[in-house]
């Protein structure tokens, strides 16, 4: 017996293609992540920040997801994925492994499981694994290997440990940020000389903003 006919007869069928989650599923994965660390009470069992930006990875795709809650109705979220059209999602409840929400006037439930910075999300369309790339180890978040040190997310610069013209080693602390009530140490991804420093203590920065660049040795 052979299965060659499957590729011949169904090569154009979506059922044989790797599943690619849509913007709504990226939004739901971001909401699940955010509800673990937020500070604004939206619904019983839901804690969400008023505004947050996350960088989620699915397979080889990284997508930026911005969450914004209405201060008067924090269960109503506006979610933007990679600068696209805003999605308006109402959060109804969050249980240990399920999220109830409403989108376009339709109530639905998504199931999920969380392990460290990974979320496995299952909706009526399919199942996907998302990882929170924003919180990768500091060397990766800083742009390891290219000499560029970028902010992993929106936050404030707590301290700066280098100056232009200074020689640094790979892994050396360049600066420290505070974001979401946590400190994040950003390190040099390569050995070399600090060519440019674009941040100072106390400055508010945006996610992926270039903070420093290092010329390879």
C-alpha positions in Angstrom: 0.0 0.0 0.0 1.1 3.5 -0.6 0.1 7.0 0.5 1.5 8.8 -2.5 -2.0 9.5 -3.7 -2.5 11.8 -0.7 0.0 14.3 -1.9 -1.2 13.9 -5.5 -4.9 14.4 -4.8 -4.8 16.8 -1.9 -1.7 18.9 -2.4 -3.8 22.0 -2.4 -5.9 21.1 0.6 -5.5 23.3 3.7 -5.7 20.1 5.8 -2.2 19.1 4.8 -0.6 22.5 5.5 0.9 23.4 8.9 -1.7 25.3 10.9 -1.1 29.1 11.1 -3.0 30.9 13.8 -4.8 34.1 12.9 -4.6 37.5 14.6 -7.4 36.6 17.0 -5.5 33.5 18.3 -2.3 35.6 18.7 -4.5 38.1 20.7 -5.9 35.3 22.9 -2.5 33.9 23.6 -1.3 37.4 24.6 -4.3 37.8 26.9 -3.6 34.5 28.6 0.0 35.6 29.2 -1.0 39.1 30.4 -3.6 37.8 32.8 -0.9 36.1 34.8 1.1 39.3 35.4 -1.4 42.2 35.2 -2.5 44.4 38.0 -5.9 45.7 37.0 -8.9 43.6 38.0 -11.2 43.0 35.0 -13.3 40.1 36.1 -13.1 37.6 38.9 -10.1 35.4 37.9 -8.8 37.9 35.4 -6.0 40.4 36.2 -4.9 42.5 33.3 -2.8 45.6 32.8 -4.3 48.8 31.3 -1.7 48.7 28.6 0.9 46.1 27.6 3.0 45.0 24.6 4.1 41.4 24.1 6.3 39.7 21.5 4.9 36.3 20.8 6.5 33.6 18.7 4.8 30.8 16.8 7.1 28.6 14.8 9.4 30.9 13.0 7.1 33.9 13.2 7.5 36.7 15.8 4.5 39.0 16.1 4.0 42.1 18.3 0.7 42.2 20.2 -0.5 45.4 21.9 -3.2 45.1 24.6 -5.1 48.2 25.7 -8.0 48.1 28.2 -10.7 50.7 28.7 -10.2 52.1 32.2 -13.9 52.4 32.6 -14.6 48.9 31.5 -11.3 46.9 31.9 -12.8 43.7 30.6 -13.1 45.3 27.1 -9.8 45.1 25.3 -8.5 46.5 22.1 -5.8 44.3 20.7 -3.5 45.2 17.7 -1.3 42.5 16.1 1.7 43.8 14.1 0.0 47.2 13.6 -3.1 45.7 11.9 -6.8 46.4 12.4 -7.8 46.6 16.1 -9.6 43.6 17.5 -12.2 44.3 20.2 -12.5 41.5 22.7 -14.6 41.3 25.8 -13.2 39.0 28.5 -15.9 37.0 30.3 -14.0 34.7 32.6 -10.7 32.8 32.9 -10.5 29.4 34.6 -7.5 27.3 35.2 -7.4 26.0 31.6 -10.1 28.0 29.7 -10.8 31.5 28.6 -14.3 32.7 27.8 -14.5 35.8 25.6 -16.8 37.6 23.1 -15.6 38.8 19.7 -17.9 40.3 17.0 -20.8 39.6 19.3 -20.2 35.9 19.5 -19.2 34.2 22.7 -16.6 31.5 22.5 -14.2 29.5 24.7 -10.5 28.8 24.2 -8.6 26.2 26.1 -5.0 26.6 27.1 -2.1 25.2 29.1 0.8 27.3 30.4 4.3 26.2 31.0 6.9 28.8 31.9 6.8 31.3 28.9 4.9 29.0 26.6 1.1 28.8 26.0 -0.6 26.0 24.2 -3.9 27.4 22.9 -6.8 25.4 21.4 -9.7 27.1 19.6 -12.4 25.9 17.2 -9.9 26.5 14.4 -7.0 24.4 15.7 -4.2 24.2 18.3 -1.0 26.2 18.5 2.0 26.7 20.7 3.1 30.3 21.4 6.2 31.4 23.3 6.7 34.7 24.9 9.8 35.8 23.0 9.8 39.2 24.8 11.1 37.4 27.9 13.8 35.3 26.3 17.1 35.2 28.1 18.7 38.7 28.2 21.4 37.9 25.6 18.7 36.9 23.1 16.4 39.8 23.9 19.3 42.2 23.5 19.9 41.0 20.0 22.8 38.6 20.6 25.3 38.3 17.8 24.5 41.6 16.0 25.8 44.1 18.5 22.4 45.8 18.9 20.9 46.1 22.4 17.1 46.7 22.2 14.4 47.0 24.9 12.6 43.7 25.2 9.3 45.6 26.1 8.0 49.0 27.2 9.6 50.1 30.4 12.1 52.4 32.2 15.9 52.4 32.3 17.0 51.8 35.8 20.8 52.0 35.4 23.4 52.3 32.6 26.6 50.4 33.0 28.6 51.4 30.0 29.6 54.5 28.0 30.5 55.3 24.4 34.0 54.1 23.5 34.1 51.5 26.3 35.3 48.0 25.6 32.9 45.3 26.6 32.8 41.5 26.6 30.0 39.3 25.4 27.6 38.8 28.3 28.6 42.0 30.1 25.8 44.1 31.5 25.0 47.1 29.3 22.0 48.4 31.2 19.1 47.4 33.4 15.4 48.0 32.7 12.3 47.8 34.8 9.2 46.5 33.1 6.0 45.0 34.5 7.5 45.4 38.0 10.5 43.2 37.1 14.1 44.1 36.4 15.6 42.9 33.2 19.4 42.9 32.7 20.4 43.6 29.0 23.8 42.3 28.1 26.2 42.7 25.3 25.6 40.0 22.7 29.2 40.3 21.3 32.6 41.5 22.4 33.6 44.9 21.1 33.4 48.6 21.7 30.3 50.6 22.6 29.7 52.7 19.5 26.5 54.4 20.5 24.4 54.8 23.6 20.8 56.0 23.2 19.5 55.6 26.7 19.9 57.2 30.1 18.8 56.4 33.6 15.1 57.2 34.2 14.2 57.3 30.5 11.0 55.6 29.4 11.6 53.4 26.3 9.4 51.4 24.0 9.6 47.7 23.2 12.3 46.9 20.5 13.7 50.4 20.8 17.4 50.6 20.1 19.3 51.4 23.3 22.9 50.8 22.4 25.1 49.5 19.6 28.4 47.6 19.9 31.1 47.5 17.2 32.6 44.0 17.0 36.2 43.7 18.3 
